[in-house]
Amino acid sequence: MEIRSELQYTEDHEWLLIEGKTVTIGITDFAQDSLGDIVYVELPEVGTVVEAGESLGNIESVKAVSEIFCPVDGEVVEVNKLLEEEPEKVNSDPFDEGWMVKLTIAPASLREIKLLDDEQYSNLVETK
């Protein structure tokens, strides 16, 4: 299982790449492995304003349909269109080609959520 040190993580198994006011969000290697083969990804429209805890969309696998929850408040500025045609990229490359959305956020919203570093996230998944 891959866990990258340059990312932040949530207890719900999303990863965040924070670059100034832009945050890229995807699901972790642990999450994609738990879901199994992903066959469909539904993402929000660009311009959608979301609040922390709201749904960003759905992931359908051969096992189940799961919601993707937004860990921060923000506005969707880009979605990964590749996943419309190739949802399996979430399985094969969850961190690079399998990213899901990019949000513009207020930096203050990052202070309001509990993010985990790579070591804390590794400890979390080891207990699962």
N, CA, C and O atoms as a Tinker XYZ file with bonds, in Angstrom:
   512  protein
     1  N      0.849000   -1.185000    0.000000    73     2
     2  CA     0.000000    0.000000    0.000000    64     1     3
     3  C      0.891000    1.244000    0.000000    63     2     4     5
     4  O      1.843000    1.356000    0.773000    81     3
     5  N      0.556000    2.153000   -0.876000    73     3     6
     6  CA     1.357000    3.378000   -1.003000    64     5     7
     7  C      0.758000    4.515000   -0.182000    63     6     8     9
     8  O     -0.447000    4.768000   -0.219000    81     7
     9  N      1.629000    5.191000    0.557000    73     7    10
    10  CA     1.276000    6.399000    1.305000    64     9    11
    11  C      2.372000    7.408000    1.009000    63    10    12    13
    12  O      3.549000    7.135000    1.245000    81    11
    13  N      2.001000    8.560000    0.499000    73    11    14
    14  CA     2.995000    9.560000    0.096000    64    13    15
    15  C      3.179000   10.629000    1.164000    63    14    16    17
    16  O      2.215000   11.122000    1.748000    81    15
    17  N      4.440000   10.975000    1.404000    73    15    18
    18  CA     4.760000   11.917000    2.466000    64    17    19
    19  C      4.378000   13.355000    2.138000    63    18    20    21
    20  O      4.198000   14.156000    3.056000    81    19
    21  N      4.249000   13.709000    0.862000    73    19    22
    22  CA     3.913000   15.089000    0.495000    64    21    23
    23  C      2.420000   15.394000    0.592000    63    22    24    25
    24  O      2.000000   16.530000    0.368000    81    23
    25  N      1.624000   14.384000    0.923000    73    23    26
    26  CA     0.169000   14.563000    0.990000    64    25    27
    27  C     -0.311000   14.623000    2.432000    63    26    28    29
    28  O      0.383000   14.211000    3.361000    81    27
    29  N     -1.523000   15.150000    2.591000    73    27    30
    30  CA    -2.242000   15.101000    3.866000    64    29    31
    31  C     -3.394000   14.119000    3.667000    63    30    32    33
    32  O     -3.818000   13.878000    2.537000    81    31
    33  N     -3.895000   13.561000    4.750000    73    31    34
    34  CA    -4.918000   12.521000    4.668000    64    33    35
    35  C     -6.050000   12.803000    5.642000    63    34    36    37
    36  O     -5.885000   13.533000    6.620000    81    35
    37  N     -7.214000   12.204000    5.351000    73    35    38
    38  CA    -8.338000   12.288000    6.278000    64    37    39
    39  C     -8.602000   10.900000    6.845000    63    38    40    41
    40  O     -8.150000    9.894000    6.299000    81    39
    41  N     -9.330000   10.865000    7.933000    73    39    42
    42  CA    -9.712000    9.579000    8.518000    64    41    43
    43  C    -10.697000    8.828000    7.632000    63    42    44    45
    44  O    -10.915000    7.632000    7.827000    81    43
    45  N    -11.302000    9.524000    6.650000    73    43    46
    46  CA   -12.222000    8.894000    5.693000    64    45    47
    47  C    -11.497000    8.399000    4.452000    63    46    48    49
    48  O    -12.138000    8.007000    3.477000    81    47
    49  N    -10.167000    8.412000    4.475000    73    47    50
    50  CA    -9.328000    7.847000    3.419000    64    49    51
    51  C     -9.318000    8.650000    2.119000    63    50    52    53
    52  O     -9.263000    8.092000    1.023000    81    51
    53  N     -9.372000    9.974000    2.270000    73    51    54
    54  CA    -9.098000   10.854000    1.142000    64    53    55
    55  C     -7.700000   11.414000    1.322000    63    54    56    57
    56  O     -7.214000   11.543000    2.446000    81    55
    57  N     -7.056000   11.745000    0.213000    73    55    58
    58  CA    -5.782000   12.444000    0.289000    64    57    59
    59  C     -5.964000   13.849000   -0.258000    63    58    60    61
    60  O     -6.838000   14.099000   -1.088000    81    59
    61  N     -5.126000   14.764000    0.221000    73    59    62
    62  CA    -5.154000   16.157000   -0.210000    64    61    63
    63  C     -3.744000   16.606000   -0.553000    63    62    64    65
    64  O     -2.806000   16.383000    0.214000    81    63
    65  N     -3.602000   17.233000   -1.699000    73    63    66
    66  CA    -2.364000   17.901000   -2.073000    64    65    67
    67  C     -2.658000   19.384000   -2.008000    63    66    68    69
    68  O     -3.440000   19.905000   -2.803000    81    67
    69  N     -2.031000   20.068000   -1.055000    73    67    70
    70  CA    -2.315000   21.478000   -0.805000    64    69    71
    71  C     -1.226000   22.314000   -1.458000    63    70    72    73
    72  O     -0.046000   22.205000   -1.125000    81    71
    73  N     -1.662000   23.167000   -2.414000    73    71    74
    74  CA    -0.744000   24.050000   -3.132000    64    73    75
    75  C     -1.331000   25.455000   -3.101000    63    74    76    77
    76  O     -2.108000   25.840000   -3.975000    81    75
    77  N     -0.943000   26.216000   -2.072000    73    75    78
    78  CA    -1.502000   27.559000   -1.909000    64    77    79
    79  C     -2.989000   27.476000   -1.606000    63    78    80    81
    80  O     -3.394000   26.855000   -0.624000    81    79
    81  N     -3.806000   28.106000   -2.455000    73    79    82
    82  CA    -5.260000   28.098000   -2.266000    64    81    83
    83  C     -5.945000   26.979000   -3.045000    63    82    84    85
    84  O     -7.173000   26.890000   -3.049000    81    83
    85  N     -5.160000   26.123000   -3.706000    73    83    86
    86  CA    -5.730000   25.015000   -4.471000    64    85    87
    87  C     -5.445000   23.702000   -3.766000    63    86    88    89
    88  O     -4.321000   23.439000   -3.337000    81    87
    89  N     -6.480000   22.882000   -3.652000    73    87    90
    90  CA    -6.350000   21.574000   -3.034000    64    89    91
    91  C     -6.834000   20.529000   -4.033000    63    90    92    93
    92  O     -7.956000   20.607000   -4.533000    81    91
    93  N     -5.977000   19.552000   -4.318000    73    91    94
    94  CA    -6.358000   18.412000   -5.140000    64    93    95
    95  C     -6.756000   17.290000   -4.201000    63    94    96    97
    96  O     -6.081000   17.037000   -3.203000    81    95
    97  N     -7.865000   16.610000   -4.522000    73    95    98
    98  CA    -8.414000   15.571000   -3.645000    64    97    99
    99  C     -8.613000   14.283000   -4.432000    63    98   100   101
   100  O     -9.042000   14.298000   -5.586000    81    99
   101  N     -8.295000   13.179000   -3.789000    73    99   102
   102  CA    -8.557000   11.854000   -4.337000    64   101   103
   103  C     -8.767000   10.891000   -3.190000    63   102   104   105
   104  O     -8.778000   11.290000   -2.026000    81   103
   105  N     -8.933000    9.617000   -3.520000    73   103   106
   106  CA    -9.031000    8.615000   -2.458000    64   105   107
   107  C     -7.706000    7.880000   -2.372000    63   106   108   109
   108  O     -6.959000    7.804000   -3.348000    81   107
   109  N     -7.428000    7.346000   -1.210000    73   107   110
   110  CA    -6.137000    6.715000   -0.951000    64   109   111
   111  C     -6.045000    5.329000   -1.585000    63   110   112   113
   112  O     -7.039000    4.747000   -2.019000    81   111
   113  N     -4.839000    4.836000   -1.618000    73   111   114
   114  CA    -4.583000    3.487000   -2.098000    64   113   115
   115  C     -5.343000    2.477000   -1.243000    63   114   116   117
   116  O     -5.891000    1.507000   -1.766000    81   115
   117  N     -5.376000    2.703000    0.071000    73   115   118
   118  CA    -6.135000    1.831000    0.970000    64   117   119
   119  C     -7.615000    1.814000    0.590000    63   118   120   121
   120  O     -8.236000    0.752000    0.537000    81   119
   121  N     -8.179000    3.004000    0.326000    73   119   122
   122  CA    -9.606000    3.108000   -0.001000    64   121   123
   123  C     -9.924000    2.408000   -1.317000    63   122   124   125
   124  O    -10.896000    1.656000   -1.396000    81   123
   125  N     -9.108000    2.647000   -2.361000    73   123   126
   126  CA    -9.399000    2.017000   -3.647000    64   125   127
   127  C     -9.286000    0.500000   -3.544000    63   126   128   129
   128  O    -10.059000   -0.226000   -4.170000    81   127
   129  N     -8.325000    0.019000   -2.756000    73   127   130
   130  CA    -8.158000   -1.419000   -2.583000    64   129   131
   131  C     -9.359000   -2.010000   -1.844000    63   130   132   133
   132  O     -9.816000   -3.105000   -2.174000    81   131
   133  N     -9.865000   -1.295000   -0.855000    73   131   134
   134  CA   -11.026000   -1.761000   -0.099000    64   133   135
   135  C    -12.285000   -1.812000   -0.967000    63   134   136   137
   136  O    -13.125000   -2.697000   -0.808000    81   135
   137  N    -12.403000   -0.841000   -1.895000    73   135   138
   138  CA   -13.575000   -0.791000   -2.766000    64   137   139
   139  C    -13.573000   -1.895000   -3.818000    63   138   140   141
   140  O    -14.637000   -2.367000   -4.218000    81   139
   141  N    -12.419000   -2.302000   -4.260000    73   139   142
   142  CA   -12.339000   -3.282000   -5.343000    64   141   143
   143  C    -12.339000   -2.569000   -6.691000    63   142   144   145
   144  O    -12.071000   -1.370000   -6.763000    81   143
   145  N    -12.634000   -3.296000   -7.741000    73   143   146
   146  CA   -12.581000   -2.749000   -9.097000    64   145   147
   147  C    -13.610000   -1.645000   -9.296000    63   146   148   149
   148  O    -14.814000   -1.879000   -9.190000    81   147
   149  N    -13.127000   -0.445000   -9.583000    73   147   150
   150  CA   -14.002000    0.713000   -9.757000    64   149   151
   151  C    -14.488000    0.762000  -11.207000    63   150   152   153
   152  O    -13.705000    0.675000  -12.152000    81   151
   153  N    -15.817000    0.904000  -11.346000    73   151   154
   154  CA   -16.421000    0.871000  -12.686000    64   153   155
   155  C    -17.068000    2.194000  -13.083000    63   154   156   157
   156  O    -17.403000    2.389000  -14.251000    81   155
   157  N    -17.251000    3.111000  -12.120000    73   155   158
   158  CA   -17.902000    4.387000  -12.438000    64   157   159
   159  C    -17.532000    5.416000  -11.376000    63   158   160   161
   160  O    -17.485000    5.112000  -10.184000    81   159
   161  N    -17.271000    6.644000  -11.834000    73   159   162
   162  CA   -17.000000    7.756000  -10.924000    64   161   163
   163  C    -17.881000    8.926000  -11.333000    63   162   164   165
   164  O    -17.865000    9.339000  -12.492000    81   163
   165  N    -18.646000    9.459000  -10.396000    73   163   166
   166  CA   -19.496000   10.638000  -10.630000    64   165   167
   167  C    -18.907000   11.793000   -9.832000    63   166   168   169
   168  O    -18.757000   11.705000   -8.614000    81   167
   169  N    -18.571000   12.884000  -10.535000    73   167   170
   170  CA   -17.948000   14.040000   -9.893000    64   169   171
   171  C    -18.814000   15.279000  -10.089000    63   170   172   173
   172  O    -19.654000   15.301000  -10.989000    81   171
   173  N    -18.629000   16.314000   -9.264000    73   171   174
   174  CA   -19.444000   17.529000   -9.375000    64   173   175
   175  C    -19.041000   18.367000  -10.586000    63   174   176   177
   176  O    -18.008000   18.127000  -11.210000    81   175
   177  N    -19.867000   19.338000  -10.899000    73   175   178
   178  CA   -19.580000   20.279000  -11.984000    64   177   179
   179  C    -18.587000   21.329000  -11.490000    63   178   180   181
   180  O    -18.580000   21.689000  -10.312000    81   179
   181  N    -17.756000   21.809000  -12.399000    73   179   182
   182  CA   -16.884000   22.942000  -12.092000    64   181   183
   183  C    -17.776000   24.117000  -11.682000    63   182   184   185
   184  O    -18.808000   24.365000  -12.305000    81   183
   185  N    -17.381000   24.827000  -10.648000    73   183   186
   186  CA   -18.166000   25.944000  -10.138000    64   185   187
   187  C    -19.027000   25.582000   -8.942000    63   186   188   189
   188  O    -19.561000   26.467000   -8.274000    81   187
   189  N    -19.171000   24.285000   -8.660000    73   187   190
   190  CA   -19.942000   23.844000   -7.506000    64   189   191
   191  C    -19.243000   24.280000   -6.223000    63   190   192   193
   192  O    -18.040000   24.071000   -6.061000    81   191
   193  N    -19.995000   24.884000   -5.319000    73   191   194
   194  CA   -19.469000   25.273000   -4.006000    64   193   195
   195  C    -19.854000   24.175000   -3.022000    63   194   196   197
   196  O    -21.024000   23.809000   -2.912000    81   195
   197  N    -18.864000   23.657000   -2.311000    73   195   198
   198  CA   -19.099000   22.572000   -1.365000    64   197   199
   199  C    -18.599000   22.956000    0.017000    63   198   200   201
   200  O    -17.673000   23.752000    0.170000    81   199
   201  N    -19.229000   22.378000    1.002000    73   199   202
   202  CA   -18.808000   22.567000    2.380000    64   201   203
   203  C    -18.211000   21.261000    2.889000    63   202   204   205
   204  O    -18.552000   20.180000    2.408000    81   203
   205  N    -17.333000   21.370000    3.851000    73   203   206
   206  CA   -16.730000   20.181000    4.459000    64   205   207
   207  C    -17.828000   19.239000    4.930000    63   206   208   209
   208  O    -18.785000   19.655000    5.582000    81   207
   209  N    -17.677000   17.978000    4.595000    73   207   210
   210  CA   -18.645000   16.965000    4.991000    64   209   211
   211  C    -19.688000   16.669000    3.934000    63   210   212   213
   212  O    -20.376000   15.651000    4.009000    81   211
   213  N    -19.816000   17.557000    2.936000    73   211   214
   214  CA   -20.775000   17.320000    1.859000    64   213   215
   215  C    -20.209000   16.334000    0.838000    63   214   216   217
   216  O    -18.999000   16.123000    0.757000    81   215
   217  N    -21.097000   15.747000    0.075000    73   215   218
   218  CA   -20.695000   14.796000   -0.950000    64   217   219
   219  C    -20.082000   15.514000   -2.152000    63   218   220   221
   220  O    -20.605000   16.522000   -2.627000    81   219
   221  N    -18.963000   14.974000   -2.632000    73   219   222
   222  CA   -18.353000   15.454000   -3.871000    64   221   223
   223  C    -18.763000   14.591000   -5.055000    63   222   224   225
   224  O    -18.508000   14.946000   -6.206000    81   223
   225  N    -19.387000   13.475000   -4.778000    73   223   226
   226  CA   -19.789000   12.561000   -5.839000    64   225   227
   227  C    -19.816000   11.136000   -5.328000    63   226   228   229
   228  O    -19.827000   10.881000   -4.124000    81   227
   229  N    -19.826000   10.211000   -6.284000    73   227   230
   230  CA   -19.921000    8.793000   -5.948000    64   229   231
   231  C    -18.882000    7.985000   -6.703000    63   230   232   233
   232  O    -18.456000    8.344000   -7.801000    81   231
   233  N    -18.490000    6.887000   -6.083000    73   231   234
   234  CA   -17.633000    5.908000   -6.730000    64   233   235
   235  C    -18.386000    4.584000   -6.689000    63   234   236   237
   236  O    -18.836000    4.139000   -5.633000    81   235
   237  N    -18.514000    3.968000   -7.855000    73   235   238
   238  CA   -19.176000    2.676000   -7.928000    64   237   239
   239  C    -18.127000    1.621000   -8.254000    63   238   240   241
   240  O    -17.366000    1.751000   -9.212000    81   239
   241  N    -18.106000    0.580000   -7.437000    73   239   242
   242  CA   -17.206000   -0.542000   -7.693000    64   241   243
   243  C    -18.048000   -1.793000   -7.881000    63   242   244   245
   244  O    -19.274000   -1.757000   -7.772000    81   243
   245  N    -17.376000   -2.895000   -8.163000    73   243   246
   246  CA   -18.115000   -4.145000   -8.305000    64   245   247
   247  C    -18.711000   -4.583000   -6.972000    63   246   248   249
   248  O    -19.612000   -5.421000   -6.938000    81   247
   249  N    -18.208000   -4.015000   -5.868000    73   247   250
   250  CA   -18.689000   -4.369000   -4.535000    64   249   251
   251  C    -19.807000   -3.466000   -4.028000    63   250   252   253
   252  O    -20.749000   -3.942000   -3.395000    81   251
   253  N    -19.709000   -2.148000   -4.306000    73   251   254
   254  CA   -20.625000   -1.200000   -3.664000    64   253   255
   255  C    -20.544000    0.172000   -4.331000    63   254   256   257
   256  O    -19.674000    0.441000   -5.158000    81   255
   257  N    -21.491000    1.029000   -3.935000    73   255   258
   258  CA   -21.443000    2.440000   -4.315000    64   257   259
   259  C    -21.094000    3.224000   -3.048000    63   258   260   261
   260  O    -21.724000    3.043000   -2.006000    81   259
   261  N    -20.091000    4.092000   -3.144000    73   259   262
   262  CA   -19.656000    4.877000   -1.988000    64   261   263
   263  C    -19.634000    6.347000   -2.344000    63   262   264   265
   264  O    -19.337000    6.723000   -3.478000    81   263
   265  N    -19.952000    7.177000   -1.359000    73   263   266
   266  CA   -19.858000    8.621000   -1.562000    64   265   267
   267  C    -18.437000    9.084000   -1.296000    63   266   268   269
   268  O    -17.720000    8.509000   -0.477000    81   267
   269  N    -18.047000   10.136000   -2.006000    73   267   270
   270  CA   -16.784000   10.814000   -1.763000    64   269   271
   271  C    -17.147000   12.068000   -0.975000    63   270   272   273
   272  O    -17.923000   12.893000   -1.458000    81   271
   273  N    -16.606000   12.224000    0.216000    73   271   274
   274  CA   -16.935000   13.370000    1.043000    64   273   275
   275  C    -15.843000   14.427000    0.958000    63   274   276   277
   276  O    -14.653000   14.112000    0.951000    81   275
   277  N    -16.263000   15.672000    0.895000    73   275   278
   278  CA   -15.332000   16.782000    0.796000    64   277   279
   279  C    -14.788000   17.099000    2.186000    63   278   280   281
   280  O    -15.567000   17.340000    3.109000    81   279
   281  N    -13.472000   17.104000    2.352000    73   279   282
   282  CA   -12.917000   17.388000    3.673000    64   281   283
   283  C    -12.819000   18.870000    4.022000    63   282   284   285
   284  O    -12.607000   19.211000    5.186000    81   283
   285  N    -12.970000   19.763000    3.030000    73   283   286
   286  CA   -12.821000   21.204000    3.260000    64   285   287
   287  C    -13.900000   21.979000    2.507000    63   286   288   289
   288  O    -14.509000   21.461000    1.571000    81   287
   289  N    -14.129000   23.221000    2.924000    73   287   290
   290  CA   -15.009000   24.124000    2.182000    64   289   291
   291  C    -14.261000   24.628000    0.955000    63   290   292   293
   292  O    -13.063000   24.905000    1.027000    81   291
   293  N    -14.959000   24.746000   -0.167000    73   291   294
   294  CA   -14.291000   25.288000   -1.344000    64   293   295
   295  C    -15.181000   25.299000   -2.569000    63   294   296   297
   296  O    -16.355000   24.933000   -2.514000    81   295
   297  N    -14.596000   25.726000   -3.673000    73   295   298
   298  CA   -15.281000   25.753000   -4.953000    64   297   299
   299  C    -14.527000   24.862000   -5.927000    63   298   300   301
   300  O    -13.306000   24.960000   -6.054000    81   299
   301  N    -15.255000   23.995000   -6.611000    73   299   302
   302  CA   -14.648000   23.082000   -7.568000    64   301   303
   303  C    -14.155000   23.894000   -8.767000    63   302   304   305
   304  O    -14.934000   24.586000   -9.422000    81   303
   305  N    -12.845000   23.801000   -9.046000    73   303   306
   306  CA   -12.262000   24.524000  -10.179000    64   305   307
   307  C    -11.832000   23.588000  -11.303000    63   306   308   309
   308  O    -11.579000   24.033000  -12.423000    81   307
   309  N    -11.750000   22.289000  -11.004000    73   307   310
   310  CA   -11.398000   21.322000  -12.034000    64   309   311
   311  C    -11.806000   19.930000  -11.566000    63   310   312   313
   312  O    -11.707000   19.605000  -10.382000    81   311
   313  N    -12.267000   19.109000  -12.516000    73   311   314
   314  CA   -12.540000   17.702000  -12.225000    64   313   315
   315  C    -11.723000   16.859000  -13.195000    63   314   316   317
   316  O    -11.386000   17.307000  -14.290000    81   315
   317  N    -11.415000   15.653000  -12.788000    73   315   318
   318  CA   -10.623000   14.755000  -13.618000    64   317   319
   319  C    -11.532000   14.081000  -14.640000    63   318   320   321
   320  O    -12.158000   13.062000  -14.348000    81   319
   321  N    -11.601000   14.654000  -15.834000    73   319   322
   322  CA   -12.460000   14.140000  -16.909000    64   321   323
   323  C    -12.036000   12.747000  -17.367000    63   322   324   325
   324  O    -12.859000   11.995000  -17.888000    81   323
   325  N    -10.772000   12.394000  -17.182000    73   323   326
   326  CA   -10.286000   11.074000  -17.571000    64   325   327
   327  C    -11.093000    9.967000  -16.898000    63   326   328   329
   328  O    -11.283000    8.896000  -17.474000    81   327
   329  N    -11.565000   10.227000  -15.679000    73   327   330
   330  CA   -12.276000    9.198000  -14.923000    64   329   331
   331  C    -13.648000    8.873000  -15.511000    63   330   332   333
   332  O    -14.211000    7.821000  -15.208000    81   331
   333  N    -14.200000    9.769000  -16.356000    73   331   334
   334  CA   -15.464000    9.466000  -17.021000    64   333   335
   335  C    -15.298000    8.271000  -17.954000    63   334   336   337
   336  O    -16.168000    7.403000  -18.026000    81   335
   337  N    -14.179000    8.234000  -18.662000    73   335   338
   338  CA   -13.917000    7.160000  -19.626000    64   337   339
   339  C    -13.116000    6.007000  -19.017000    63   338   340   341
   340  O    -13.260000    4.858000  -19.434000    81   339
   341  N    -12.276000    6.318000  -18.035000    73   339   342
   342  CA   -11.390000    5.310000  -17.457000    64   341   343
   343  C    -11.430000    5.354000  -15.927000    63   342   344   345
   344  O    -10.437000    5.712000  -15.294000    81   343
   345  N    -12.580000    4.988000  -15.323000    73   343   346
   346  CA   -12.679000    5.045000  -13.853000    64   345   347
   347  C    -11.679000    4.120000  -13.163000    63   346   348   349
   348  O    -11.343000    4.324000  -11.997000    81   347
   349  N    -11.212000    3.120000  -13.871000    73   347   350
   350  CA   -10.251000    2.183000  -13.282000    64   349   351
   351  C     -8.904000    2.834000  -12.959000    63   350   352   353
   352  O     -8.078000    2.229000  -12.275000    81   351
   353  N     -8.672000    4.059000  -13.443000    73   351   354
   354  CA    -7.445000    4.791000  -13.089000    64   353   355
   355  C     -7.360000    5.029000  -11.581000    63   354   356   357
   356  O     -6.266000    5.156000  -11.030000    81   355
   357  N     -8.513000    5.088000  -10.917000    73   355   358
   358  CA    -8.512000    5.244000   -9.458000    64   357   359
   359  C     -7.861000    4.022000   -8.810000    63   358   360   361
   360  O     -7.173000    4.146000   -7.796000    81   359
   361  N     -8.079000    2.836000   -9.398000    73   359   362
   362  CA    -7.440000    1.626000   -8.879000    64   361   363
   363  C     -5.956000    1.569000   -9.227000    63   362   364   365
   364  O     -5.122000    1.282000   -8.368000    81   363
   365  N     -5.634000    1.840000  -10.479000    73   363   366
   366  CA    -4.258000    1.644000  -10.927000    64   365   367
   367  C     -3.317000    2.781000  -10.539000    63   366   368   369
   368  O     -2.109000    2.570000  -10.441000    81   367
   369  N     -3.849000    3.982000  -10.317000    73   367   370
   370  CA    -2.997000    5.142000  -10.045000    64   369   371
   371  C     -3.763000    6.183000   -9.225000    63   370   372   373
   372  O     -4.029000    7.278000   -9.719000    81   371
   373  N     -4.122000    5.854000   -7.974000    73   371   374
   374  CA    -4.995000    6.747000   -7.198000    64   373   375
   375  C     -4.415000    8.131000   -6.907000    63   374   376   377
   376  O     -5.163000    9.069000   -6.630000    81   375
   377  N     -3.092000    8.266000   -6.967000    73   375   378
   378  CA    -2.477000    9.546000   -6.608000    64   377   379
   379  C     -2.175000   10.448000   -7.801000    63   378   380   381
   380  O     -2.146000   11.669000   -7.647000    81   379
   381  N     -1.956000    9.895000   -8.957000    73   379   382
   382  CA    -1.579000   10.721000  -10.100000    64   381   383
   383  C     -2.742000   10.817000  -11.099000    63   382   384   385
   384  O     -3.493000   11.792000  -11.066000    81   383
   385  N     -2.900000    9.844000  -11.965000    73   383   386
   386  CA    -3.984000    9.914000  -12.952000    64   385   387
   387  C     -5.369000    9.718000  -12.332000    63   386   388   389
   388  O     -6.374000   10.047000  -12.963000    81   387
   389  N     -5.437000    9.191000  -11.114000    73   387   390
   390  CA    -6.717000    8.916000  -10.479000    64   389   391
   391  C     -7.220000    9.991000   -9.531000    63   390   392   393
   392  O     -8.165000    9.752000   -8.779000    81   391
   393  N     -6.597000   11.193000   -9.551000    73   391   394
   394  CA    -7.104000   12.276000   -8.698000    64   393   395
   395  C     -8.542000   12.593000   -9.115000    63   394   396   397
   396  O     -8.950000   12.235000  -10.220000    81   395
   397  N     -9.305000   13.247000   -8.265000    73   395   398
   398  CA   -10.727000   13.460000   -8.553000    64   397   399
   399  C    -11.099000   14.915000   -8.800000    63   398   400   401
   400  O    -11.612000   15.243000   -9.870000    81   399
   401  N    -10.853000   15.789000   -7.842000    73   399   402
   402  CA   -11.248000   17.192000   -8.001000    64   401   403
   403  C    -10.166000   18.119000   -7.482000    63   402   404   405
   404  O     -9.329000   17.747000   -6.659000    81   403
   405  N    -10.216000   19.350000   -7.999000    73   403   406
   406  CA    -9.395000   20.433000   -7.465000    64   405   407
   407  C    -10.342000   21.516000   -6.978000    63   406   408   409
   408  O    -11.298000   21.880000   -7.662000    81   407
   409  N    -10.063000   22.018000   -5.796000    73   407   410
   410  CA   -10.874000   23.061000   -5.168000    64   409   411
   411  C    -10.027000   24.289000   -4.906000    63   410   412   413
   412  O     -8.828000   24.188000   -4.650000    81   411
   413  N    -10.661000   25.449000   -4.971000    73   411   414
   414  CA   -10.073000   26.664000   -4.430000    64   413   415
   415  C    -10.664000   26.832000   -3.044000    63   414   416   417
   416  O    -11.879000   26.765000   -2.857000    81   415
   417  N     -9.785000   27.051000   -2.075000    73   415   418
   418  CA   -10.249000   27.150000   -0.690000    64   417   419
   419  C     -9.670000   28.380000   -0.024000    63   418   420   421
   420  O     -8.712000   28.984000   -0.507000    81   419
   421  N    -10.273000   28.732000    1.091000    73   419   422
   422  CA    -9.688000   29.744000    1.974000    64   421   423
   423  C     -8.731000   29.002000    2.898000    63   422   424   425
   424  O     -9.133000   28.015000    3.515000    81   423
   425  N     -7.481000   29.439000    3.013000    73   423   426
   426  CA    -6.529000   28.735000    3.881000    64   425   427
   427  C     -7.047000   28.510000    5.305000    63   426   428   429
   428  O     -6.664000   27.538000    5.957000    81   427
   429  N     -7.893000   29.380000    5.777000    73   427   430
   430  CA    -8.443000   29.216000    7.130000    64   429   431
   431  C     -9.233000   27.915000    7.247000    63   430   432   433
   432  O     -9.290000   27.327000    8.327000    81   431
   433  N     -9.843000   27.457000    6.154000    73   431   434
   434  CA   -10.644000   26.231000    6.235000    64   433   435
   435  C     -9.776000   25.009000    6.516000    63   434   436   437
   436  O    -10.280000   24.015000    7.037000    81   435
   437  N     -8.490000   25.054000    6.188000    73   435   438
   438  CA    -7.600000   23.936000    6.490000    64   437   439
   439  C     -7.347000   23.804000    7.975000    63   438   440   441
   440  O     -7.124000   22.702000    8.477000    81   439
   441  N     -7.380000   24.919000    8.681000    73   439   442
   442  CA    -7.152000   24.875000   10.128000    64   441   443
   443  C     -8.348000   24.309000   10.873000    63   442   444   445
   444  O     -8.234000   23.936000   12.041000    81   443
   445  N     -9.485000   24.242000   10.211000    73   443   446
   446  CA   -10.710000   23.800000   10.864000    64   445   447
   447  C    -10.929000   22.297000   10.778000    63   446   448   449
   448  O    -11.867000   21.776000   11.381000    81   447
   449  N    -10.077000   21.592000   10.037000    73   447   450
   450  CA   -10.271000   20.156000    9.900000    64   449   451
   451  C     -9.060000   19.414000   10.446000    63   450   452   453
   452  O     -7.971000   19.974000   10.572000    81   451
   453  N     -9.270000   18.162000   10.762000    73   451   454
   454  CA    -8.184000   17.330000   11.259000    64   453   455
   455  C     -7.578000   16.580000   10.076000    63   454   456   457
   456  O     -8.198000   15.675000    9.518000    81   455
   457  N     -6.370000   16.965000    9.705000    73   455   458
   458  CA    -5.642000   16.273000    8.653000    64   457   459
   459  C     -4.525000   15.451000    9.277000    63   458   460   461
   460  O     -3.964000   15.821000   10.308000    81   459
   461  N     -4.213000   14.340000    8.643000    73   459   462
   462  CA    -3.179000   13.454000    9.117000    64   461   463
   463  C     -1.973000   13.528000    8.189000    63   462   464   465
   464  O     -2.129000   13.659000    6.975000    81   463
   465  N     -0.774000   13.446000    8.753000    73   463   466
   466  CA     0.399000   13.338000    7.895000    64   465   467
   467  C      0.566000   11.860000    7.513000    63   466   468   469
   468  O     -0.228000   11.015000    7.928000    81   467
   469  N      1.587000   11.558000    6.732000    73   467   470
   470  CA     1.763000   10.195000    6.241000    64   469   471
   471  C      1.948000    9.180000    7.378000    63   470   472   473
   472  O      1.418000    8.072000    7.302000    81   471
   473  N      2.676000    9.538000    8.405000    73   471   474
   474  CA     2.899000    8.615000    9.521000    64   473   475
   475  C      1.611000    8.362000   10.301000    63   474   476   477
   476  O      1.318000    7.222000   10.663000    81   475
   477  N      0.848000    9.413000   10.559000    73   475   478
   478  CA    -0.422000    9.259000   11.275000    64   477   479
   479  C     -1.397000    8.434000   10.453000    63   478   480   481
   480  O     -2.109000    7.589000   10.996000    81   479
   481  N     -1.434000    8.674000    9.131000    73   479   482
   482  CA    -2.344000    7.898000    8.293000    64   481   483
   483  C     -1.919000    6.435000    8.233000    63   482   484   485
   484  O     -2.767000    5.544000    8.266000    81   483
   485  N     -0.634000    6.183000    8.147000    73   483   486
   486  CA    -0.125000    4.809000    8.146000    64   485   487
   487  C     -0.548000    4.091000    9.425000    63   486   488   489
   488  O     -0.958000    2.931000    9.378000    81   487
   489  N     -0.451000    4.762000   10.551000    73   487   490
   490  CA    -0.892000    4.167000   11.818000    64   489   491
   491  C     -2.384000    3.887000   11.802000    63   490   492   493
   492  O     -2.828000    2.872000   12.338000    81   491
   493  N     -3.162000    4.773000   11.196000    73   491   494
   494  CA    -4.612000    4.588000   11.112000    64   493   495
   495  C     -4.957000    3.322000   10.322000    63   494   496   497
   496  O     -5.760000    2.510000   10.781000    81   495
   497  N     -4.363000    3.148000    9.145000    73   495   498
   498  CA    -4.726000    2.001000    8.321000    64   497   499
   499  C     -4.168000    0.688000    8.871000    63   498   500   501
   500  O     -4.717000   -0.382000    8.607000    81   499
   501  N     -3.091000    0.769000    9.625000    73   499   502
   502  CA    -2.562000   -0.453000   10.246000    64   501   503
   503  C     -3.519000   -1.025000   11.269000    63   502   504   505
   504  O     -3.493000   -2.227000   11.534000    81   503
   505  N     -4.374000   -0.179000   11.855000    73   503   506
   506  CA    -5.330000   -0.653000   12.851000    64   505   507
   507  C     -6.611000   -1.185000   12.208000    63   506   508   509
   508  O     -7.465000   -1.730000   12.906000    81   507
   509  N     -6.758000   -1.037000   10.895000    73   507   510
   510  CA    -7.973000   -1.510000   10.195000    64   509   511
   511  C     -7.875000   -2.983000    9.864000    63   510   512
   512  O     -8.800000   -3.548000    9.279000    81   511
